[in-house]
Amino acid sequence: MSTLHNSEGGSGEERLRIIFFHGLNGHYTKTWTSFGRGGVFWPDWLLEDAPGTRVTTVQYDASPSHWFSAGMPIADRAANIAAQLASEGMLDMPLALVGHSLGGNIIKALIRHLSDHQSVNEKYRILLNNIRLVIFLGTPHAGSRAQRSLPGLVQAGLRYTKLVRELDADSTTLRDLNQWYRSNAPEAAKHLVLVEAQRTGGVTIVSPSSSDPGLSSVVPIPIDSTHIRISKPSSRDSEIYKVILDAVKDALSDSLSPVLQDPVSLGRDPAERTQRRQRGIGSRMDAHRKSLIEAAEQRPFTILLCGPPALDPPVPGAALCTRIGDLLLSDGFDVVFGQARGMANPRLGKNDNVLGRELDFIASQCNAVIVVASGASGWTELGLFGWHIASDKAAREKGIDIVVLADDDEVDSGQFIREGPIAYADAAGRADIVSMRTYDPSAILSRMRARRSPPRPLRTNTGLAREAWLSEKHHMRSRTASPFQTLLRRAGLPAVTLIAIGFFAYNAVLGPTGVMQTKLIKAEYQQKQSDYAALDKQRAALKNRVDLLDQKRGVDPDLADELARKQLNVVRPDEVVIPLQKHGPAPTGR
């Protein structure tokens, strides 16, 4: 049974009802509550930030395993929710539908059910025409291959429900539903599609291609989030919440009176309506992109500046390093001097394993590295950092810049230095052979300014808008994930798999039918075989004596005489009886 839960609160006259549909194994509040202590039910923020809205969440059984519940197929669940909405007084207000994962497919099935039955149910027609906004959060429109990542034995043990089978990448149910929706999406509804750009536990739950419903004029927006966190914005400043709030406000401003008229009577040409929808989407993306750029510019641009030790009097390389640092600091850059200059910096940690700690600092906090290669320490840092930034995939994806100034007094013999460290540093950033005494560091300042404020291409269509979004997403990628979070994300699924494999391996070796028990059973079998052979020998001897007493063949006289003497205790006078001692030592003569 599906249940509707209405949140309390909201200001002003109700002009938009926002209905939230959770995903597989989800919950009507937990799915929409941010992580951490004191997690916040973020849909309530919409009540404050978008006056005129009200929030409803839908609870339904979406268990992935038969161990807990059989669940309902997607089409049946949609029909059940449609009846609930029609009976809960949702007919006199515009609607916004928000679906996470499976919830997005239930929304499409709900719209299809309303469309198929609107001719015989007036309430369904009104509900369908009142839909103003549809938001998909990590919805597998073409299915997901995540469940296939588990070993076959684990999948069999979980006993997937039919609901999980319908979400498979080869599901005919989803393919048919998505093809129908592309041609029959509500005319009055705008769409917002958010795509997860990070893996969950090392596994891609919903791929970018599956997250795209394939609607014309709808541009999917990649979000720096996992499949689970895409429904849990951490704050009002989260890019997820900002995009959703922007779409809700747009739906509020464009909302018409609740429809009891045919939408064709609005008198809009389909081409004009499509163009208007495209302009609205582009405008919202431009506004959100601008806010992201402004937020990025407010963050410190951190530079690791490495050079020779600061001596007294300073050598030319150390003096140049100081001039560069002063110039960058005066322009608002966050400059961290490498510890090779003899300056203990608490941001780099302790003084042990200096180069290793500097590498960790580059990976977690740096935007750029400047190396003044003069003296042994400078060339050491050039060799290590230049190779790391040029060859490390994570550093390339992060976009870390490297600038190398090599002392021309020390680069004389040429080939190894020029074709080695300097060459691969230049491939990853910029490397120049200069005079430490006369070099003007203003070129470095210009380069760092350009890196701090990336160019902003103009949008001429939705395609370029999407390219701009992807570019900004790359520069806004979070750099604060702790090592524990990274380890947990990468090792979670492999750990579960190893536990399952260990369980079956233990039973295969030490279980009641395992290898070790098989050896014991074989030993016991051999002992029983030996006992059987002895019993069979005894049986043969008894059978032989019985055969000697068979009257048909004639009783053996010797055996008959033996038995008669034994039973009757008869001895002839001329016979001597000698008793045999069966136990103890033989008798001794005197």
TORLUMVEX-581216 format. One line per field, with one value per residue (C-alpha): residue number from 0; residue in three letters; x, y, z. Coordinates in steps of 0.1 Angstrom, whole numbers, plus 5000, padded with zeros to 4 digits. Layout:
% TORLUMVEX-581216
n	(NUM|...)
res	(ALA|...)
u	(X|...)
v	(Y|...)
w	(Z|...)
This chain:
% TORLUMVEX-581216
n	(0|1|2|3|4|5|6|7|8|9|10|11|12|13|14|15|16|17|18|19|20|21|22|23|24|25|26|27|28|29|30|31|32|33|34|35|36|37|38|39|40|41|42|43|44|45|46|47|48|49|50|51|52|53|54|55|56|57|58|59|60|61|62|63|64|65|66|67|68|69|70|71|72|73|74|75|76|77|78|79|80|81|82|83|84|85|86|87|88|89|90|91|92|93|94|95|96|97|98|99|100|101|102|103|104|105|106|107|108|109|110|111|112|113|114|115|116|117|118|119|120|121|122|123|124|125|126|127|128|129|130|131|132|133|134|135|136|137|138|139|140|141|142|143|144|145|146|147|148|149|150|151|152|153|154|155|156|157|158|159|160|161|162|163|164|165|166|167|168|169|170|171|172|173|174|175|176|177|178|179|180|181|182|183|184|185|186|187|188|189|190|191|192|193|194|195|196|197|198|199|200|201|202|203|204|205|206|207|208|209|210|211|212|213|214|215|216|217|218|219|220|221|222|223|224|225|226|227|228|229|230|231|232|233|234|235|236|237|238|239|240|241|242|243|244|245|246|247|248|249|250|251|252|253|254|255|256|257|258|259|260|261|262|263|264|265|266|267|268|269|270|271|272|273|274|275|276|277|278|279|280|281|282|283|284|285|286|287|288|289|290|291|292|293|294|295|296|297|298|299|300|301|302|303|304|305|306|307|308|309|310|311|312|313|314|315|316|317|318|319|320|321|322|323|324|325|326|327|328|329|330|331|332|333|334|335|336|337|338|339|340|341|342|343|344|345|346|347|348|349|350|351|352|353|354|355|356|357|358|359|360|361|362|363|364|365|366|367|368|369|370|371|372|373|374|375|376|377|378|379|380|381|382|383|384|385|386|387|388|389|390|391|392|393|394|395|396|397|398|399|400|401|402|403|404|405|406|407|408|409|410|411|412|413|414|415|416|417|418|419|420|421|422|423|424|425|426|427|428|429|430|431|432|433|434|435|436|437|438|439|440|441|442|443|444|445|446|447|448|449|450|451|452|453|454|455|456|457|458|459|460|461|462|463|464|465|466|467|468|469|470|471|472|473|474|475|476|477|478|479|480|481|482|483|484|485|486|487|488|489|490|491|492|493|494|495|496|497|498|499|500|501|502|503|504|505|506|507|508|509|510|511|512|513|514|515|516|517|518|519|520|521|522|523|524|525|526|527|528|529|530|531|532|533|534|535|536|537|538|539|540|541|542|543|544|545|546|547|548|549|550|551|552|553|554|555|556|557|558|559|560|561|562|563|564|565|566|567|568|569|570|571|572|573|574|575|576|577|578|579|580|581|582|583|584|585|586|587|588|589)
res	(MET|SER|THR|LEU|HIS|ASN|SER|GLU|GLY|GLY|SER|GLY|GLU|GLU|ARG|LEU|ARG|ILE|ILE|PHE|PHE|HIS|GLY|LEU|ASN|GLY|HIS|TYR|THR|LYS|THR|TRP|THR|SER|PHE|GLY|ARG|GLY|GLY|VAL|PHE|TRP|PRO|ASP|TRP|LEU|LEU|GLU|ASP|ALA|PRO|GLY|THR|ARG|VAL|THR|THR|VAL|GLN|TYR|ASP|ALA|SER|PRO|SER|HIS|TRP|PHE|SER|ALA|GLY|MET|PRO|ILE|ALA|ASP|ARG|ALA|ALA|ASN|ILE|ALA|ALA|GLN|LEU|ALA|SER|GLU|GLY|MET|LEU|ASP|MET|PRO|LEU|ALA|LEU|VAL|GLY|HIS|SER|LEU|GLY|GLY|ASN|ILE|ILE|LYS|ALA|LEU|ILE|ARG|HIS|LEU|SER|ASP|HIS|GLN|SER|VAL|ASN|GLU|LYS|TYR|ARG|ILE|LEU|LEU|ASN|ASN|ILE|ARG|LEU|VAL|ILE|PHE|LEU|GLY|THR|PRO|HIS|ALA|GLY|SER|ARG|ALA|GLN|ARG|SER|LEU|PRO|GLY|LEU|VAL|GLN|ALA|GLY|LEU|ARG|TYR|THR|LYS|LEU|VAL|ARG|GLU|LEU|ASP|ALA|ASP|SER|THR|THR|LEU|ARG|ASP|LEU|ASN|GLN|TRP|TYR|ARG|SER|ASN|ALA|PRO|GLU|ALA|ALA|LYS|HIS|LEU|VAL|LEU|VAL|GLU|ALA|GLN|ARG|THR|GLY|GLY|VAL|THR|ILE|VAL|SER|PRO|SER|SER|SER|ASP|PRO|GLY|LEU|SER|SER|VAL|VAL|PRO|ILE|PRO|ILE|ASP|SER|THR|HIS|ILE|ARG|ILE|SER|LYS|PRO|SER|SER|ARG|ASP|SER|GLU|ILE|TYR|LYS|VAL|ILE|LEU|ASP|ALA|VAL|LYS|ASP|ALA|LEU|SER|ASP|SER|LEU|SER|PRO|VAL|LEU|GLN|ASP|PRO|VAL|SER|LEU|GLY|ARG|ASP|PRO|ALA|GLU|ARG|THR|GLN|ARG|ARG|GLN|ARG|GLY|ILE|GLY|SER|ARG|MET|ASP|ALA|HIS|ARG|LYS|SER|LEU|ILE|GLU|ALA|ALA|GLU|GLN|ARG|PRO|PHE|THR|ILE|LEU|LEU|CYS|GLY|PRO|PRO|ALA|LEU|ASP|PRO|PRO|VAL|PRO|GLY|ALA|ALA|LEU|CYS|THR|ARG|ILE|GLY|ASP|LEU|LEU|LEU|SER|ASP|GLY|PHE|ASP|VAL|VAL|PHE|GLY|GLN|ALA|ARG|GLY|MET|ALA|ASN|PRO|ARG|LEU|GLY|LYS|ASN|ASP|ASN|VAL|LEU|GLY|ARG|GLU|LEU|ASP|PHE|ILE|ALA|SER|GLN|CYS|ASN|ALA|VAL|ILE|VAL|VAL|ALA|SER|GLY|ALA|SER|GLY|TRP|THR|GLU|LEU|GLY|LEU|PHE|GLY|TRP|HIS|ILE|ALA|SER|ASP|LYS|ALA|ALA|ARG|GLU|LYS|GLY|ILE|ASP|ILE|VAL|VAL|LEU|ALA|ASP|ASP|ASP|GLU|VAL|ASP|SER|GLY|GLN|PHE|ILE|ARG|GLU|GLY|PRO|ILE|ALA|TYR|ALA|ASP|ALA|ALA|GLY|ARG|ALA|ASP|ILE|VAL|SER|MET|ARG|THR|TYR|ASP|PRO|SER|ALA|ILE|LEU|SER|ARG|MET|ARG|ALA|ARG|ARG|SER|PRO|PRO|ARG|PRO|LEU|ARG|THR|ASN|THR|GLY|LEU|ALA|ARG|GLU|ALA|TRP|LEU|SER|GLU|LYS|HIS|HIS|MET|ARG|SER|ARG|THR|ALA|SER|PRO|PHE|GLN|THR|LEU|LEU|ARG|ARG|ALA|GLY|LEU|PRO|ALA|VAL|THR|LEU|ILE|ALA|ILE|GLY|PHE|PHE|ALA|TYR|ASN|ALA|VAL|LEU|GLY|PRO|THR|GLY|VAL|MET|GLN|THR|LYS|LEU|ILE|LYS|ALA|GLU|TYR|GLN|GLN|LYS|GLN|SER|ASP|TYR|ALA|ALA|LEU|ASP|LYS|GLN|ARG|ALA|ALA|LEU|LYS|ASN|ARG|VAL|ASP|LEU|LEU|ASP|GLN|LYS|ARG|GLY|VAL|ASP|PRO|ASP|LEU|ALA|ASP|GLU|LEU|ALA|ARG|LYS|GLN|LEU|ASN|VAL|VAL|ARG|PRO|ASP|GLU|VAL|VAL|ILE|PRO|LEU|GLN|LYS|HIS|GLY|PRO|ALA|PRO|THR|GLY|ARG)
u	(5000|5012|5010|5011|5028|5023|5049|5037|5046|5047|5038|5014|4986|4995|5005|5026|5025|5059|5056|5088|5092|5120|5141|5148|5149|5142|5121|5098|5120|5154|5159|5155|5175|5212|5240|5256|5245|5213|5206|5181|5150|5159|5125|5114|5139|5117|5088|5109|5129|5099|5068|5036|5049|5038|5057|5043|5064|5052|5060|5058|5074|5105|5124|5151|5150|5122|5136|5118|5089|5078|5071|5050|5060|5065|5032|5011|5028|5021|4984|4982|4997|4974|4944|4959|4966|4931|4915|4938|4926|4954|4931|4930|4967|4997|5021|5059|5071|5106|5119|5152|5164|5135|5112|5118|5105|5075|5067|5068|5046|5023|5020|5014|4986|4969|4972|4958|4928|4920|4891|4872|4884|4880|4902|4931|4927|4929|4960|4977|4971|4982|5018|5041|5075|5092|5127|5147|5176|5199|5170|5180|5158|5176|5182|5213|5240|5249|5232|5253|5285|5278|5290|5263|5261|5255|5228|5211|5213|5197|5167|5160|5124|5107|5112|5149|5146|5126|5155|5181|5199|5182|5147|5120|5097|5120|5127|5089|5082|5109|5100|5064|5074|5096|5065|5039|5056|5031|5030|5028|5056|5092|5119|5151|5175|5205|5232|5255|5291|5308|5308|5292|5315|5336|5305|5286|5250|5234|5255|5252|5236|5210|5203|5193|5156|5162|5137|5142|5150|5161|5198|5210|5231|5261|5264|5295|5278|5272|5239|5230|5241|5224|5191|5207|5221|5241|5232|5214|5247|5248|5247|5220|5197|5203|5194|5162|5152|5157|5135|5108|5108|5106|5076|5060|5064|5052|5024|4990|4957|4950|4939|4903|4906|4923|4960|4955|4933|4962|4968|5006|5023|5043|5075|5071|5065|5097|5117|5104|5112|5148|5152|5140|5164|5193|5185|5184|5217|5234|5222|5234|5267|5273|5267|5292|5319|5314|5317|5348|5364|5358|5378|5415|5438|5465|5501|5530|5562|5594|5629|5664|5668|5666|5703|5720|5731|5706|5716|5700|5675|5663|5660|5639|5617|5611|5602|5577|5561|5558|5542|5516|5508|5501|5476|5456|5469|5473|5511|5526|5564|5579|5598|5630|5634|5640|5606|5586|5551|5523|5501|5525|5527|5558|5593|5597|5592|5590|5586|5559|5539|5543|5529|5499|5494|5494|5468|5444|5447|5469|5458|5493|5530|5559|5594|5625|5650|5683|5705|5701|5668|5652|5661|5649|5615|5614|5620|5594|5566|5570|5568|5539|5517|5526|5519|5492|5457|5440|5464|5456|5419|5421|5439|5469|5492|5530|5555|5593|5621|5654|5687|5705|5738|5731|5716|5747|5752|5717|5702|5692|5679|5663|5647|5639|5625|5621|5604|5577|5571|5567|5542|5521|5524|5552|5590|5616|5654|5660|5686|5678|5692|5673|5640|5608|5581|5552|5547|5540|5515|5496|5495|5482|5455|5443|5442|5423|5397|5389|5375|5337|5324|5292|5261|5246|5225|5218|5247|5273|5256|5261|5298|5302|5286|5309|5339|5329|5320|5356|5370|5346|5353|5355|5391|5382|5373|5391|5413|5388|5359|5379|5388|5352|5339|5364|5365|5328|5315|5347|5345|5310|5320|5350|5328|5303|5331|5347|5314|5311|5348|5346|5316|5334|5364|5352|5314|5293|5298|5332|5366|5378|5345|5349|5382|5367|5338|5362|5382|5350|5339|5371|5367|5332|5345|5370|5343|5321|5348|5353|5316|5314|5342|5324|5292|5309|5323|5288|5273|5298|5289|5252|5258|5276|5244|5221|5200|5194|5230|5238|5252|5289|5298|5328|5307|5278|5301|5317|5284|5270|5300|5298|5260|5258|5292|5298|5333|5342|5361|5392|5395|5414|5401|5427|5412|5427|5434|5422|5435|5466|5500|5505|5507|5541|5551|5564)
v	(5000|5035|5063|5100|5122|5159|5181|5209|5245|5267|5303|5321|5307|5272|5275|5244|5209|5191|5153|5132|5096|5076|5049|5012|5003|5040|5058|5087|5108|5091|5093|5131|5137|5148|5127|5134|5141|5160|5154|5178|5169|5193|5195|5217|5243|5247|5258|5287|5296|5292|5307|5291|5256|5225|5192|5156|5125|5091|5059|5025|4991|4990|4961|4946|4911|4885|4879|4911|4916|4906|4942|4955|4959|4995|4997|4983|5007|5036|5026|5024|5058|5074|5062|5077|5111|5112|5106|5130|5163|5169|5181|5219|5227|5225|5196|5191|5155|5146|5111|5096|5065|5040|5069|5086|5055|5053|5089|5081|5050|5072|5097|5069|5054|5088|5093|5058|5062|5099|5092|5072|5090|5128|5130|5114|5139|5168|5153|5148|5184|5199|5185|5215|5201|5167|5163|5131|5125|5096|5078|5047|5053|5025|5004|4997|4970|4975|4943|4923|4935|4910|4873|4849|4831|4863|4873|4840|4844|4879|4866|4897|4908|4914|4951|4947|4926|4954|4978|4957|4972|4948|4953|4954|4971|5002|5003|5003|5029|5053|5050|5059|5088|5104|5108|5115|5136|5162|5193|5217|5201|5212|5187|5188|5159|5155|5129|5114|5119|5098|5061|5045|5021|5018|5009|5031|5026|5047|5055|5090|5074|5057|5089|5107|5102|5113|5142|5169|5203|5187|5189|5165|5182|5162|5166|5159|5134|5096|5078|5080|5116|5131|5130|5144|5180|5189|5226|5254|5262|5227|5228|5201|5222|5254|5238|5222|5255|5274|5249|5251|5290|5289|5265|5289|5319|5301|5281|5286|5281|5245|5230|5220|5229|5212|5223|5227|5257|5276|5286|5280|5267|5235|5249|5281|5262|5241|5273|5289|5258|5258|5295|5289|5260|5279|5309|5288|5271|5304|5317|5286|5286|5322|5314|5285|5307|5333|5307|5293|5328|5332|5301|5305|5295|5275|5274|5253|5273|5252|5265|5266|5271|5307|5315|5346|5360|5344|5327|5339|5310|5316|5354|5347|5323|5351|5377|5353|5345|5382|5390|5362|5370|5406|5395|5374|5340|5314|5306|5277|5275|5240|5228|5224|5262|5255|5269|5245|5249|5233|5230|5204|5184|5173|5175|5138|5125|5160|5151|5126|5151|5177|5151|5146|5183|5187|5159|5173|5211|5225|5243|5249|5241|5264|5249|5271|5244|5256|5236|5200|5204|5223|5196|5169|5185|5191|5154|5142|5167|5171|5134|5130|5158|5147|5109|5108|5104|5121|5151|5155|5153|5178|5202|5210|5234|5232|5260|5252|5278|5260|5278|5283|5281|5245|5234|5232|5197|5194|5163|5143|5174|5190|5158|5144|5164|5197|5180|5161|5192|5213|5188|5191|5229|5253|5249|5276|5278|5313|5334|5334|5370|5388|5368|5389|5369|5390|5363|5338|5362|5365|5328|5322|5349|5332|5298|5314|5330|5305|5319|5320|5310|5326|5303|5303|5272|5245|5224|5251|5256|5219|5222|5252|5233|5203|5227|5243|5209|5199|5229|5227|5190|5185|5181|5175|5138|5122|5091|5071|5081|5073|5039|5032|5042|5020|4990|4987|4965|4944|4938|4925|4903|4889|4882|4862|4843|4836|4822|4798|4789|4781|4758|4742|4733|4730|4727|4695|4685|4702|4688|4681|4663|4642|4628|4617|4601|4582|4569|4558|4541|4521|4510|4498|4479|4461|4452|4440|4417|4401|4396|4381|4356|4346|4342|4319|4297|4293|4286|4258|4241|4244|4228|4199|4192|4192|4160|4160|4157|4136|4147|4147|4119|4136|4168|4147|4128|4161|4176|4145|4142|4180|4180|4147|4148|4112|4096|4059|4040|4037|4075|4101|4136|4164|4198|4228|4260|4289|4317|4323|4306|4270|4245|4236|4200|4190)
w	(5000|4992|5018|5013|5040|5039|5056|5079|5072|5042|5037|5014|4993|4979|4943|4938|4954|4953|4955|4962|4951|4967|4951|4956|4993|5001|5027|5026|5049|5051|5013|5015|5047|5045|5060|5094|5129|5130|5093|5078|5058|5030|5012|5041|5029|4998|5020|5032|5001|4976|4993|4979|4978|4999|5002|5001|5002|4991|5010|4993|4995|4973|4988|4966|4982|4986|5021|5032|5007|4972|4963|4933|4897|4885|4866|4895|4919|4896|4894|4932|4937|4910|4930|4962|4945|4931|4965|4985|4972|4947|4920|4926|4924|4901|4907|4907|4908|4921|4917|4929|4910|4908|4918|4885|4866|4889|4879|4842|4848|4868|4840|4815|4837|4840|4803|4794|4818|4815|4791|4817|4849|4850|4881|4862|4834|4858|4876|4843|4831|4865|4862|4858|4866|4866|4882|4877|4902|4890|4874|4853|4823|4804|4835|4856|4856|4893|4905|4880|4898|4926|4923|4910|4944|4962|4937|4943|4980|4979|4960|4939|4936|4902|4909|4907|4875|4859|4867|4848|4819|4795|4809|4782|4808|4810|4773|4765|4792|4781|4744|4753|4775|4749|4727|4754|4782|4796|4773|4802|4823|4823|4831|4851|4848|4872|4865|4891|4881|4909|4916|4947|4964|4932|4911|4887|4897|4869|4838|4822|4791|4812|4832|4800|4792|4756|4756|4731|4746|4779|4788|4815|4841|4856|4893|4914|4936|4941|4934|4971|4979|4948|4968|5000|4994|5025|5026|5009|4991|4975|4937|4938|4960|4940|4907|4922|4939|4906|4888|4915|4914|4876|4879|4904|4882|4850|4867|4852|4869|4877|4844|4838|4801|4772|4770|4732|4739|4753|4717|4716|4685|4694|4678|4698|4730|4724|4718|4749|4770|4756|4764|4800|4805|4791|4813|4844|4835|4829|4863|4881|4863|4872|4909|4907|4891|4917|4945|4929|4927|4964|4972|4978|4949|4966|4952|4965|4959|4960|4957|4973|5010|5022|5031|5043|5020|4996|4965|4932|4931|4967|4960|4929|4949|4975|4948|4933|4967|4976|4942|4945|4981|4973|4946|4971|4963|4990|4988|5008|5007|5004|5034|5014|5019|5055|5066|5089|5076|5098|5067|5053|5085|5104|5090|5085|5049|5036|4999|5007|5027|4999|4975|4998|5000|4962|4958|4984|4984|4956|4924|4911|4918|4911|4912|4911|4900|4914|4937|4948|4966|4936|4911|4935|4938|4900|4893|4918|4914|4876|4871|4895|4879|4844|4849|4877|4863|4893|4891|4854|4859|4888|4864|4886|4869|4872|4863|4863|4862|4856|4864|4832|4851|4860|4827|4805|4794|4783|4769|4801|4819|4789|4776|4810|4840|4820|4791|4810|4833|4802|4788|4820|4824|4816|4819|4811|4814|4828|4846|4883|4886|4859|4855|4857|4877|4863|4836|4864|4880|4847|4843|4878|4874|4842|4861|4890|4867|4838|4806|4803|4769|4757|4753|4719|4724|4749|4736|4745|4778|4786|4776|4800|4828|4823|4823|4856|4871|4864|4882|4911|4919|4956|4970|5007|5008|5037|5032|5053|5031|4999|5014|5024|4990|4971|4994|5005|4977|4974|5012|5010|4981|5000|5031|5009|4992|5026|5039|5011|5012|5049|5043|5014|5035|5071|5068|5074|5037|5032|5022|5058|5067|5035|5047|5081|5062|5040|5071|5088|5056|5054|5091|5083|5053|5075|5101|5074|5060|5095|5099|5064|5073|5105|5086|5061|5089|5105|5071|5066|5099|5091|5057|5075|5095|5064|5066|5029|5020|5050|5084|5087|5112|5128|5135|5148|5171|5183|5191|5208|5231|5239|5246|5264|5281|5271|5273|5266|5293|5272|5266|5286|5291|5292|5302|5283|5302|5281|5303|5324|5322|5312|5342|5354|5364|5398)
